[in-house]
Amino acid sequence: MKIMKGLLKKNQVIIYVIALMLVTAGYLNYTTNTAEQVSAQTAMEMEANDDMQMADIGDATLVNSEAVSENEVEENSTENTTNTSVDVNVTQNTNTTESNTTAQASATVTTDEYFTKSKLERDTMYSQMIESYENVLNSSNSLETQKQSATEEIKKINDTKNSIMICENLISTKGFTNNIIFVNGDSISVIIGAEQLQQEEVAQIQNIISRELNAEIENIHISTK
């Protein structure tokens, strides 16, 4: 009986030890699983936070890029608009300048043509007068008095032409390249290509005409064109 009681006690001790080991093993297993779950959850949360941070950084960069692009577009648009405005202004100014230049050139050409044409007509008239007097000289029907008068008239015309040429050249040296002189007996008309003349300039022209054409000051008529 004592032996049997001893075996029972021993078996109970073994059962208690085994039960304690099972409880300990279960606790350790639970603790380990819990730790792993916590670690895994922590790792997932960290990864999620990292992903959110990366996403935030990517969005910020994208927004900045778009902002820069939009600014660049606006700046380029502004520059293009400014350049277009400048080009339009330059074009308008150029067109205005060209129009003014063309108008001035047309006026100058018209003025030049007037003086050129007037001098040609005047010289043609003198040439025709000389030709008429030469016909008198060459005609067998002309009297000696007529031939003598024709000779004097031819000399007078040539002297007048030479004096006119000298006067016009001298007036040109005063800065009035466009000028013409008409002589009709004692009356002399002078036309100057200028908008206006100063009193000093009028006096210079009068002195030239008076000296070279032997004319009185009161018979010299000066006008501008």
C-alpha positions in Angstrom: 0.0 0.0 0.0 2.8 2.4 0.8 4.4 1.6 -2.5 1.1 2.3 -4.3 0.7 5.7 -2.5 4.2 6.6 -3.4 3.6 5.9 -7.1 0.5 8.0 -7.1 2.2 10.9 -5.5 5.0 10.6 -8.0 2.5 10.4 -10.9 0.7 13.5 -9.6 3.9 15.5 -9.5 4.7 14.5 -13.0 1.2 15.5 -14.1 1.6 18.8 -12.4 5.0 19.4 -14.0 3.6 18.5 -17.4 0.6 20.8 -16.9 2.8 23.6 -15.8 5.0 23.1 -18.9 1.9 23.1 -21.1 0.7 26.3 -19.5 4.1 27.9 -19.8 4.4 26.8 -23.4 1.0 28.2 -24.2 1.8 31.5 -22.6 5.1 31.8 -24.4 3.4 30.9 -27.7 0.7 33.6 -27.1 3.3 36.1 -26.1 5.4 35.4 -29.2 2.4 35.6 -31.5 1.2 38.8 -29.9 4.7 40.3 -30.3 4.9 39.3 -33.9 1.5 40.7 -34.6 2.4 44.0 -32.9 5.7 44.1 -34.9 3.9 43.3 -38.1 1.3 45.9 -37.4 4.0 48.5 -36.5 5.9 47.6 -39.6 2.8 48.0 -41.7 1.9 51.3 -40.1 5.5 52.6 -40.7 5.3 51.5 -44.3 2.0 53.1 -44.7 3.4 56.3 -43.1 6.4 56.2 -45.5 4.0 55.7 -48.5 1.9 58.6 -47.4 5.1 60.8 -47.0 6.3 59.7 -50.4 2.9 60.5 -51.8 2.9 63.9 -50.2 6.4 64.6 -51.6 5.4 63.5 -55.0 2.2 65.6 -55.0 4.1 68.7 -53.8 6.7 68.3 -56.6 4.0 67.8 -59.1 2.1 70.9 -57.9 5.3 72.9 -58.0 6.1 71.7 -61.5 2.6 72.6 -62.7 2.9 76.0 -61.0 6.2 76.6 -62.7 4.8 75.5 -66.0 1.8 77.7 -65.6 4.0 80.6 -64.6 6.2 79.9 -67.6 3.2 79.8 -69.8 1.9 83.1 -68.4 5.3 84.7 -68.7 5.7 83.4 -72.2 2.2 84.7 -73.0 3.0 88.0 -71.5 6.3 88.2 -73.4 4.6 87.2 -76.6 1.9 89.8 -76.0 4.4 92.4 -75.2 6.5 91.5 -78.3 3.4 91.6 -80.4 2.5 95.0 -79.1 6.0 96.2 -79.7 6.0 94.8 -83.2 2.6 96.4 -83.9 3.9 99.7 -82.5 7.1 99.4 -84.5 5.1 98.5 -87.6 2.7 101.4 -87.1 5.6 103.8 -86.4 7.5 102.5 -89.4 4.4 102.9 -91.6 3.8 106.4 -90.3 7.5 107.3 -90.9 7.3 105.8 -94.4 4.1 107.7 -95.2 5.7 110.9 -94.0 8.9 110.2 -96.0 6.8 109.4 -99.0 4.8 112.6 -98.7 8.0 114.6 -98.2 9.6 112.9 -101.2 6.5 113.5 -103.3 6.5 117.2 -102.3 10.2 117.4 -103.1 9.8 115.7 -106.4 6.8 118.0 -107.3 8.9 121.1 -106.3 11.9 119.8 -108.3 9.7 119.1 -111.3 8.3 122.6 -111.2 11.6 124.3 -111.3 13.1 121.9 -113.8 10.1 122.3 -116.1 9.9 126.0 -115.7 13.6 126.5 -116.6 13.2 124.2 -119.6 10.2 126.2 -120.8 12.0 129.5 -120.3 15.1 128.3 -122.1 12.9 127.0 -124.9 11.3 130.4 -125.3 14.7 132.1 -125.5 15.9 129.5 -128.0 12.8 130.2 -130.2 13.3 134.0 -130.0 16.9 133.6 -131.0 15.9 131.3 -133.9 13.4 133.9 -135.1 16.0 136.7 -135.1 18.5 134.4 -136.9 15.9 133.8 -139.6 15.8 137.6 -140.1 19.5 137.7 -140.3 19.6 134.9 -142.9 16.7 136.1 -145.0 17.6 137.9 -148.2 14.4 139.9 -147.9 15.5 141.5 -144.6 16.6 145.1 -144.6 20.0 146.0 -143.0 18.2 147.9 -140.2 16.2 144.7 -139.5 19.3 142.6 -139.5 21.0 145.1 -137.2 18.1 145.1 -134.8 18.0 141.2 -134.8 21.7 141.1 -134.0 21.2 143.4 -131.0 18.2 141.4 -129.7 20.2 138.1 -130.0 23.0 139.7 -128.0 20.6 141.0 -125.4 18.9 137.6 -125.0 22.3 135.8 -124.6 23.4 138.4 -122.0 20.2 138.0 -120.1 20.5 134.2 -120.2 24.1 134.4 -118.9 23.1 136.9 -116.1 20.2 134.7 -115.1 22.5 131.6 -114.9 25.0 133.5 -112.7 22.2 134.8 -110.5 20.6 131.3 -110.1 24.0 129.8 -109.3 24.8 132.5 -106.7 21.4 132.1 -105.1 22.0 128.3 -104.9 25.2 128.9 -102.9 22.9 130.6 -100.3 21.2 127.3 -99.7 18.3 127.7 -102.2 19.1 125.2 -104.9 15.5 125.4 -106.2 15.2 128.9 -107.7 14.2 130.4 -111.0 14.3 133.9 -112.5 12.0 135.4 -115.1 12.9 138.7 -116.8 10.2 140.7 -118.5 11.7 144.0 -119.5 12.5 146.0 -116.4 10.5 143.7 -114.1 12.2 140.6 -112.7 10.4 137.8 -110.8 12.4 135.5 -108.6 10.8 132.3 -107.2 12.6 130.5 -104.4 11.9 126.9 -103.3 11.4 127.6 -99.6 8.5 127.8 -97.1 9.6 131.3 -96.0 12.5 133.7 -96.2 14.1 135.8 -93.6 14.6 139.5 -94.2 18.3 139.0 -94.4 17.9 136.3 -97.1 15.6 138.5 -99.1 18.2 141.3 -99.0 20.9 138.9 -100.2 18.8 137.8 -103.2 17.9 141.4 -104.1 21.6 142.4 -104.1 22.5 139.5 -106.4 19.7 140.3 -108.9 20.4 144.0 -108.8 24.1 143.6 -109.4 24.1 140.9 -112.1 21.0 142.0 -114.0 21.4 145.7 -113.4 17.9 146.0 -112.0 16.3 148.4 -109.5 15.4 147.0 -106.1 11.8 148.1 -106.5 11.6 146.1 -109.8 12.7 142.8 -108.1 9.8 140.6 -107.0 10.6 137.7 -104.8 8.2 134.9 -103.9 8.4 131.4 -102.4 7.1 128.0 -103.5 
